[in-house]
Amino acid sequence: MSQSIAKPIVTLRQANLTLGNGASSVHVLKGIDIDINQGESVGIVGPSGSGKSTLLMVIAGLERLDSGEVHVADQALHALSEDAVAAVRGRSVGIVFQSFHLIPNMTALENVAVPLELAGKSNAFERAREELIAVGLGERLTHYPGQLSGGEQQRVAIARALAPDPVLIVADEPTGNLDGETGRQIADLLFAKQAERGTTLLLVTHDVTLADRCNRQIAVRSGRIVAGEEAPTAAKAIA
């Protein structure tokens, strides 16, 4: 079988994570091994409670492993301090959540620009304006989240994720709070920007149609990978 010349941007080796304490503890990730190459779009699929969102948060540096390794953009997140992980996340990972996570008392422009400023990026507001125009919100720069539709809020979140020019975008159910047509528009935008910039896209979704748009799928059940990374129809197999 021919080997890909693409460079792995995410690697997990024997990744284990338990959440909670004592009798309420849950072994969420159990010996996960994954390689994700630069420029890929990968759908992480599985039943509710399978660990797929936790897996995404580990890759984004928002959850720390109990044991094992997680490498993102040539950085060993498991071996870094919290501050160092945050620095890697700020420059290398863009995050899109189901519930948008916008700051309500900041305008669309400020929601995108302020994280850039905090990360020490130059021309933060100019870059934010360019990103918002690129996602179709050039006329909504001064609007607050409460003045925007759900689809518009998710566009702001995508602009915020893309603004630092990350090598990796992680999206957790990015269409989950949107109606069908708006969800399709947001999906189109995510995949278009991923292709345009050569960014890696890692997507958690229950939507089989959305997962099928990815280059490949990784199926998770009870904290383990249950279908090979080469299986393009894993979402259908476990639906």
C-alpha positions, 0 to 999 in steps of 0.5 A: 500500500502506498504511503502518504507523504503528508505530515502527521499534525496530530498523533495520540499514543495509548491515550487514557483519560478518566473523568470524575472521582471515586465511584463517579469516575468514568474511564472516558478514553481507553488506549487511543492511538490516532494519526491525523495528517496535515490537510486532512478532514476527519470526522469523529463519530460515535454514540452519545457518551462514547468519548468523541468530544473528550477526544477532541478536547484532548487534541485541542489541549483543553483536557489533559491525559492521565497517561499516554501521549498527544502531539499537536503541530510537533508539540508534545502537549502531554509534557508541557505546562498549562501555560505552554499548552495554551500558547500552542493552542493559541497559535496552532489550533482553532476551536469551533463549539456547538454553542458558539461561545461568543462574549455577549458584550463584545461586537462580532469584530471584538470577539474575533480581534480580542483573542488575537490581541491577547495572543500578541498578534499584530493588526488584530482588528484589521485581521479580524475585519478581514476574517469576518468579511471572508465568512460573509459578515462584512455588514455585521462587524459592530453587531453583538451576538444577541443581534445575530442569528445562530448561523451568523454567530457560528460564522463569527466563531469560525472567523475567530478560529481561522484568524490566527492561521492555525494548522488545525481546526477542531469543531465539536458539533458545529451545526448541532444548534442550527436548522438544516439549511443553515447547518449546510451553509456552515458546513460548506463554509468550514470545508471551503476554508479548510480546502482554501487554506490547507488546514487540517479539520477535525470534526465531531458530529452525529450528522452522517451526511456531514461526516461523509464529507470528510476524507475519512472517519474515526469511529469511537465507542466506549472510549475506544476506536472501533473502526479502522481509520480507513473506514469511510462509512464508519458513521453509518456502521454505528448509527 
